[in-house]
């Protein structure tokens, strides 16, 4: 597709193809993401593609990516949140998704165990963005700051518009006393989206 199209055009074209032609829809969405990396809605529809194929864990990961990236107060984020909740309740949801729910529950109780469980899930399932984000958060909660910081930096490179990674890394660096870079990261996050939900309670 040519660059003259706006994000909405990519989303509309992909949406009309789901579930009839998921392969073409996915190609359109990934092309749109390359052209408009900061636009909302692409991960939401990628989740729909995966769900239409019966890949529930992959769908959940994309919906979560959209939800955290966009926020539940916005249309795309609210839709992603609803779809996440529906997937979790589905009896037919995958074992991988059930394992993730168990692991997320451990993140506050036993972050070290959760970090190890998530690392194993990544080893088996691949480097899904959301699994890496959760693993970084668990590592941070367990005090493994160096590893967590490395993962947050990698996530920022992978999705430069993902505000939560900037905020999480900023908070981690502030804990370590690196106030200058911490503030630089918050400045960048505000430049991306100063109304983002993750910045609402940041001083």
Secondary structure in CASP SS format (residue, H / E / C, confidence):
PFRMAT SS
TARGET T0000
AUTHOR 0000-0000-0000
METHOD secondary structure of the structure
MODEL  1
X C 1.00
X C 1.00
X C 1.00
X C 1.00
X C 1.00
X C 1.00
X H 1.00
X H 1.00
X H 1.00
X H 1.00
X H 1.00
X H 1.00
X H 1.00
X H 1.00
X H 1.00
X H 1.00
X H 1.00
X C 1.00
X C 1.00
X C 1.00
X C 1.00
X H 1.00
X H 1.00
X H 1.00
X H 1.00
X H 1.00
X H 1.00
X H 1.00
X H 1.00
X H 1.00
X H 1.00
X H 1.00
X H 1.00
X H 1.00
X H 1.00
X C 1.00
X C 1.00
X C 1.00
X C 1.00
X C 1.00
X C 1.00
X H 1.00
X H 1.00
X H 1.00
X H 1.00
X H 1.00
X H 1.00
X H 1.00
X H 1.00
X H 1.00
X H 1.00
X H 1.00
X C 1.00
X C 1.00
X C 1.00
X H 1.00
X H 1.00
X H 1.00
X H 1.00
X H 1.00
X H 1.00
X H 1.00
X H 1.00
X H 1.00
X H 1.00
X H 1.00
X H 1.00
X H 1.00
X H 1.00
X H 1.00
X C 1.00
X C 1.00
X C 1.00
X C 1.00
X H 1.00
X H 1.00
X H 1.00
X H 1.00
X H 1.00
X H 1.00
X H 1.00
X H 1.00
X H 1.00
X H 1.00
X H 1.00
X H 1.00
X H 1.00
X H 1.00
X H 1.00
X C 1.00
X C 1.00
X C 1.00
X C 1.00
X C 1.00
X H 1.00
X H 1.00
X H 1.00
X H 1.00
X H 1.00
X H 1.00
X H 1.00
X H 1.00
X H 1.00
X H 1.00
X H 1.00
X H 1.00
X H 1.00
X H 1.00
X H 1.00
X C 1.00
X H 1.00
X H 1.00
X H 1.00
X H 1.00
X H 1.00
X H 1.00
X H 1.00
X H 1.00
X H 1.00
X H 1.00
X H 1.00
X H 1.00
X H 1.00
X H 1.00
X H 1.00
X C 1.00
X C 1.00
X C 1.00
X H 1.00
X H 1.00
X H 1.00
X H 1.00
X H 1.00
X H 1.00
X H 1.00
X H 1.00
X H 1.00
X H 1.00
X H 1.00
X H 1.00
X H 1.00
X C 1.00
X C 1.00
X C 1.00
X H 1.00
X H 1.00
X H 1.00
X H 1.00
X H 1.00
X H 1.00
X H 1.00
X H 1.00
X H 1.00
X H 1.00
X H 1.00
X H 1.00
X H 1.00
X H 1.00
X C 1.00
X C 1.00
X C 1.00
X C 1.00
X H 1.00
X H 1.00
X H 1.00
X H 1.00
X H 1.00
X H 1.00
X H 1.00
X H 1.00
X H 1.00
X H 1.00
X H 1.00
X H 1.00
X H 1.00
X H 1.00
X C 1.00
X C 1.00
X H 1.00
X H 1.00
X H 1.00
X H 1.00
X H 1.00
X H 1.00
X H 1.00
X H 1.00
X H 1.00
X H 1.00
X H 1.00
X H 1.00
X H 1.00
X H 1.00
X H 1.00
X C 1.00
X C 1.00
X C 1.00
X H 1.00
X H 1.00
X H 1.00
X C 1.00
X C 1.00
X C 1.00
X C 1.00
END
